[in-house]
Amino acid sequence: MARVVVDVMLKPEILDPQGQAVANALPRLGVTDVSSVRIGRRIEIEFTGEPDLDRAREIADKLLANPVIEDFDISVVEDVKAEVA
């Protein structure tokens, strides 16, 4: 079964306080080589039958993302079943 993944991120010009909080906390963990962190959301949509990218784009644009302050990317991800030996 294939699923559609929608990744939603704040536009680059929008302040990301969550990302800044994570970036500011990293030096306390000994991480000093990270200059910026941005926080986003991942939404997975499973369709009955074949994934409909146009429908997923419509859902993302009207419901999942705020187009004024957020961008989104859509991709199809195939399920990979791990084999147990």
Secondary structure, DSSP 8 states (H G I E B T S, - for coil): -EEEEEEEEE-TTS--HHHHHHHHHGGGGT--S------EEEEEEE-SSS--HHHHHHHIIIII--TTTEEEEEEEEE-------
